[in-house]
């Protein structure tokens, strides 16, 4: 059974930093793109960041570009999201995702059925 488990969420002050981690089990995702999405209360889920299967290419939403950094450790089957200079509008449940299809890089438009998803971790940024 494939599982993605996020950790590292919590309460942080505006301007601070937080690091989210995602541990995958049940299969290896070394040939699959991975990414992060978020969903704020009352809003639709939105794309945050994605990383290529080789870790050499990354892609960010305009709202987090320059502040967040996605990375992965293929050997450990993990992905991370370093969040710096956080803002109150970053408050949301953050989800880790992995594409079901190898060697495909279209994470920003991935639907629920396109990938595997974690249960989410809450990030709250206080002003």
ABEGO torsion letter per residue (X at the ends): XBBBBBBGBEBBBBGBBBBBBBBBBGBBAAABBBBBBBBBBGBBBBBABBBBAAGABBBBBAAABGABBBBBBAAAGBBBBBBBGBBAAABBBBBBBBBABBGBBAAAABBAAABBBBAEBBBBBBX
